[in-house]
Amino acid sequence: MDYLIVLIVGLATSFAANITGGGGALIMLPVLIGLGLSPIDAIGTIILGAVGFVIGSAVSRHARGIVRRDHIVPMIFIVAAASLIGPFISVNLSQNTVKAISGSMIILTAVVSLLTWSRASHSRSVSLSSRYFGYSLYFVTSTLLAGFSSGIGLLSNYILVGLVGMSAIETIATRRIAGLIGVPIQLGIYATTGHVHLVFGLLLSLSSFFGAYFGINYAIKKGSDFVKKAMAATAIVLVILTFM
């Protein structure tokens, strides 16, 4: 039964994450903890699942067609550096500290998402200072995502949309390509420190591959305005769930 739960939740959350731009870990993290994993093991297992997620997203030819090639190189370097720092921090903290930080990130994600949901959904030109500031904040959120999960990727989307000038759907496609570099780095750290549940992770990776593939194709079909509305709806739901 536990394996079936992981498969179903992995499929559903990965599909939704490529429509809303992220947030799948907000559901997957408590599910894995509920199945008996420690917070840090749950995060490591989610990272193994993310292997299937980024591959499933990247194999879509529709997604590859909207990747922002003018941003992908700096984003890859940012994600690679963040992928080394984030996991190194989390594996050296206590389980209670990791749990507390992850919980705080959920609240932060909910509040910031609600405050910034009305940002433009289409790509536009921005100043160099805005772009570099956006890259700096993207490094921070990428580090937090690699170390503590908790749906912080939603904040990365708002940063890339609001400060870097990408459209909502471009942020998803471009971040997934950058993830092809970052996720293996993160997985290597969690795996070598013994913080991955192999069976759960492989099941999650399998289901996430298919969920991500169909999710990103559906998002592209519906368009950037639809994705931005989905991001806004997710922000509202997060706030409601967080403060219930």
FILOTOR-661352 format. One record per residue (C-alpha): x, y, z; chain; residue in one letter; residue number from 1. Coordinates in steps of 0.25 Angstrom, whole numbers. Layout:
BEGIN
R      u      v      w  kette  rest   nr
R      X      Y      Z      A     A  NUM
...
//
This chain:
BEGIN
R      u      v      w  kette  rest   nr
R      0      0      0      A     M    1
R     11     10      3      A     D    2
R     17      7    -11      A     Y    3
R      4     10    -17      A     L    4
R      3     23     -9      A     I    5
R     16     28    -14      A     V    6
R     13     25    -28      A     L    7
R      0     32    -28      A     I    8
R      4     44    -21      A     V    9
R     17     45    -29      A     G   10
R      9     44    -42      A     L   11
R     -1     55    -37      A     A   12
R      9     65    -31      A     T   13
R     18     64    -43      A     S   14
R      7     67    -53      A     F   15
R      2     78    -44      A     A   16
R     16     84    -42      A     A   17
R     18     86    -57      A     N   18
R      5     94    -58      A     I   19
R      7    102    -46      A     T   20
R     22    104    -47      A     G   21
R     26     96    -34      A     G   22
R     20     92    -21      A     G   23
R     20     77    -22      A     G   24
R     29     75    -10      A     A   25
R     19     82     -1      A     L   26
R     10     70     -3      A     I   27
R     21     59     -5      A     M   28
R     29     63      7      A     L   29
R     19     61     18      A     P   30
R     14     49     11      A     V   31
R     28     42     12      A     L   32
R     29     47     26      A     I   33
R     16     40     29      A     G   34
R     21     28     23      A     L   35
R     32     27     33      A     G   36
R     44     35     27      A     L   37
R     51     45     35      A     S   38
R     51     59     29      A     P   39
R     65     59     23      A     I   40
R     62     45     17      A     D   41
R     49     50     11      A     A   42
R     56     61      4      A     I   43
R     67     52     -1      A     G   44
R     57     43     -6      A     T   45
R     49     54    -13      A     I   46
R     62     58    -20      A     I   47
R     63     44    -26      A     L   48
R     49     45    -31      A     G   49
R     53     59    -37      A     A   50
R     62     51    -46      A     V   51
R     50     45    -53      A     G   52
R     43     59    -52      A     F   53
R     54     67    -59      A     V   54
R     56     56    -70      A     I   55
R     41     55    -73      A     G   56
R     40     70    -74      A     S   57
R     52     71    -83      A     A   58
R     49     60    -93      A     V   59
R     36     68    -97      A     S   60
R     40     75   -111      A     R   61
R     30     86   -108      A     H   62
R     37     89    -95      A     A   63
R     50     90   -101      A     R   64
R     45     99   -112      A     G   65
R     42    110   -101      A     I   66
R     54    109    -93      A     V   67
R     61    123    -91      A     R   68
R     74    120    -97      A     R   69
R     79    134    -93      A     D   70
R     77    131    -79      A     H   71
R     80    116    -78      A     I   72
R     95    117    -76      A     V   73
R     95    126    -64      A     P   74
R     84    118    -58      A     M   75
R     91    105    -60      A     I   76
R    103    111    -52      A     F   77
R     94    116    -42      A     I   78
R     87    103    -40      A     V   79
R    100     95    -40      A     A   80
R    106    104    -29      A     A   81
R     93    104    -21      A     A   82
R     92     88    -22      A     S   83
R    106     87    -15      A     L   84
R    103     97     -4      A     I   85
R     88     93     -1      A     G   86
R     89     78      2      A     P   87
R    103     80      9      A     F   88
R     96     90     19      A     I   89
R     84     81     21      A     S   90
R     91     68     23      A     V   91
R     99     75     34      A     N   92
R     87     79     42      A     L   93
R     79     72     52      A     S   94
R     66     65     48      A     Q   95
R     58     75     56      A     N   96
R     65     87     50      A     T   97
R     62     82     36      A     V   98
R     48     80     39      A     K   99
R     47     94     45      A     A  100
R     53    101     33      A     I  101
R     45     93     23      A     S  102
R     32     97     31      A     G  103
R     37    111     31      A     S  104
R     39    111     16      A     M  105
R     25    106     13      A     I  106
R     20    118     20      A     I  107
R     29    127     13      A     L  108
R     26    121      0      A     T  109
R     11    123      3      A     A  110
R     12    137      7      A     V  111
R     21    142     -4      A     V  112
R     14    135    -15      A     S  113
R      1    142    -11      A     L  114
R      7    155    -11      A     L  115
R     14    154    -24      A     T  116
R      4    146    -32      A     W  117
R     -1    158    -41      A     S  118
R     13    160    -47      A     R  119
R     12    160    -62      A     A  120
R     11    146    -69      A     S  121
R     18    149    -82      A     H  122
R     33    151    -85      A     S  123
R     38    165    -85      A     R  124
R     51    173    -85      A     S  125
R     57    177    -72      A     V  126
R     69    185    -68      A     S  127
R     82    178    -65      A     L  128
R     81    182    -50      A     S  129
R     68    175    -49      A     S  130
R     73    163    -57      A     R  131
R     85    161    -48      A     Y  132
R     77    164    -35      A     F  133
R     68    153    -40      A     G  134
R     79    143    -42      A     Y  135
R     84    146    -28      A     S  136
R     71    143    -22      A     L  137
R     69    131    -31      A     Y  138
R     82    126    -25      A     F  139
R     76    127    -11      A     V  140
R     63    120    -14      A     T  141
R     71    109    -22      A     S  142
R     80    107    -10      A     T  143
R     68    106     -1      A     L  144
R     61     97    -11      A     L  145
R     73     87    -12      A     A  146
R     74     87      4      A     G  147
R     60     87      9      A     F  148
R     50     85     -2      A     S  149
R     37     90      3      A     S  150
R     32     95    -11      A     G  151
R     41    107    -11      A     I  152
R     42    105    -26      A     G  153
R     30    114    -27      A     L  154
R     38    126    -22      A     L  155
R     48    123    -32      A     S  156
R     37    125    -43      A     N  157
R     32    138    -37      A     Y  158
R     47    143    -37      A     I  159
R     49    139    -51      A     L  160
R     36    145    -56      A     V  161
R     37    158    -48      A     G  162
R     51    161    -48      A     L  163
R     58    154    -60      A     V  164
R     46    156    -70      A     G  165
R     43    142    -74      A     M  166
R     28    137    -76      A     S  167
R     22    128    -66      A     A  168
R     23    116    -76      A     I  169
R     37    119    -80      A     E  170
R     42    119    -65      A     T  171
R     36    105    -64      A     I  172
R     43     99    -77      A     A  173
R     56    106    -74      A     T  174
R     57    102    -59      A     R  175
R     55     88    -63      A     R  176
R     67     88    -73      A     I  177
R     75     94    -62      A     A  178
R     71     83    -53      A     G  179
R     77     73    -62      A     L  180
R     90     78    -56      A     I  181
R     86     81    -42      A     G  182
R     78     69    -38      A     V  183
R     89     59    -40      A     P  184
R     98     67    -32      A     I  185
R     88     68    -21      A     Q  186
R     85     53    -22      A     L  187
R    100     50    -21      A     G  188
R    101     57     -7      A     I  189
R     88     51     -1      A     Y  190
R     92     37     -6      A     A  191
R    106     37     -1      A     T  192
R    102     42     12      A     T  193
R     91     31     13      A     G  194
R     79     40     13      A     H  195
R     71     33      1      A     V  196
R     60     22      2      A     H  197
R     64     15    -11      A     L  198
R     50      8    -13      A     V  199
R     42     20    -10      A     F  200
R     51     29    -19      A     G  201
R     51     20    -31      A     L  202
R     36     19    -30      A     L  203
R     35     34    -29      A     L  204
R     44     36    -41      A     S  205
R     36     26    -50      A     L  206
R     23     33    -47      A     S  207
R     29     47    -47      A     S  208
R     35     44    -61      A     F  209
R     21     42    -67      A     F  210
R     14     53    -58      A     G  211
R     24     63    -62      A     A  212
R     24     60    -77      A     Y  213
R      9     61    -78      A     F  214
R      8     72    -69      A     G  215
R     18     81    -76      A     I  216
R     11     78    -90      A     N  217
R     -3     81    -84      A     Y  218
R      3     95    -78      A     A  219
R      9     98    -92      A     I  220
R     -4     95    -99      A     K  221
R    -12    104    -89      A     K  222
R     -2    115    -90      A     G  223
R      5    125    -81      A     S  224
R     -7    132    -76      A     D  225
R    -13    119    -71      A     F  226
R      0    115    -64      A     V  227
R      0    129    -57      A     K  228
R    -14    127    -52      A     K  229
R    -10    113    -47      A     A  230
R      1    119    -40      A     M  231
R     -8    129    -33      A     A  232
R    -18    119    -29      A     A  233
R     -7    111    -23      A     T  234
R     -3    123    -15      A     A  235
R    -17    125    -10      A     I  236
R    -18    110     -6      A     V  237
R     -4    110      1      A     L  238
R     -8    122      9      A     V  239
R    -21    115     13      A     I  240
R    -15    102     17      A     L  241
R     -3    109     24      A     T  242
R    -12    117     33      A     F  243
R    -24    108     36      A     M  244
//
